[in-house]
Amino acid sequence: MDPAQISAADVFPLGGKRPAFQVLDVRAPIEVDRCGIPGALSLPILSDEERAAVGTCYRTEGQQAAIALGVALTAPHRDARIAAWRDA
């Protein structure tokens, strides 16, 4: 299926039908707790602590430094997290 043709009904069907897709919510747990996506599977890229560190880095050192930190923090877990997403 062409991603441009995915409708809201494909992801969030009415009447108890099974969705055509599993939505993965990759936000940090604190973000999911604040406002989760109904029916989504939570598989975060960053922990709450890592997210806070990236946010602090962004405010104090700027966007490029925060991106570099995010990449460094996710590198040790990247393969395992991608495997978990594929298995979801």
ZAMARGU-4260 file (C-alpha; in steps of 0.2 Angstrom, whole numbers, plus 5000, padded with zeros to 4 digits):
<rodrens>
0) 5000/5000/5000 | 5006/5017/4995 | 5009/5027/5012 | 5001/5042/5003 | 4985/5032/5002
5) 4984/5027/5021 | 4968/5034/5028 | 4964/5037/5046 | 4951/5023/5045 | 4965/5011/5040
10) 4974/5015/5057 | 4959/5019/5068 | 4945/5009/5061 | 4927/5010/5068 | 4916/4996/5074
15) 4929/4986/5083 | 4938/4981/5066 | 4956/4976/5066 | 4967/4991/5060 | 4977/4988/5044
20) 4993/4994/5053 | 5000/4994/5070 | 5005/5011/5076 | 5021/5013/5085 | 5023/5027/5097
25) 5042/5030/5098 | 5041/5045/5110 | 5048/5044/5127 | 5037/5037/5141 | 5034/5053/5149
30) 5027/5060/5133 | 5016/5045/5130 | 5009/5046/5148 | 5004/5064/5145 | 4995/5060/5128
35) 4996/5043/5121 | 4989/5038/5104 | 4975/5026/5107 | 4979/5008/5101 | 4998/5012/5098
40) 5012/5001/5104 | 5024/5011/5114 | 5042/5007/5109 | 5052/5023/5114 | 5068/5028/5106
45) 5074/5038/5121 | 5071/5035/5139 | 5064/5049/5150 | 5082/5053/5156 | 5089/5053/5139
50) 5075/5064/5132 | 5079/5076/5147 | 5097/5076/5143 | 5094/5080/5124 | 5082/5094/5129
55) 5095/5102/5141 | 5108/5100/5128 | 5097/5109/5115 | 5094/5123/5126 | 5112/5126/5132
60) 5122/5120/5116 | 5110/5121/5101 | 5101/5110/5089 | 5117/5102/5081 | 5124/5097/5098
65) 5107/5090/5104 | 5106/5079/5088 | 5123/5073/5090 | 5119/5068/5108 | 5103/5059/5103
70) 5113/5049/5090 | 5126/5045/5103 | 5113/5040/5116 | 5103/5029/5104 | 5118/5020/5096
75) 5121/5006/5109 | 5102/5001/5108 | 5098/5005/5090 | 5099/4987/5083 | 5089/4980/5098
80) 5076/4994/5096 | 5074/4991/5077 | 5072/4973/5080 | 5058/4976/5093 | 5049/4987/5080
85) 5050/4974/5067 | 5043/4961/5079 | 5029/4972/5084
</rodrens>
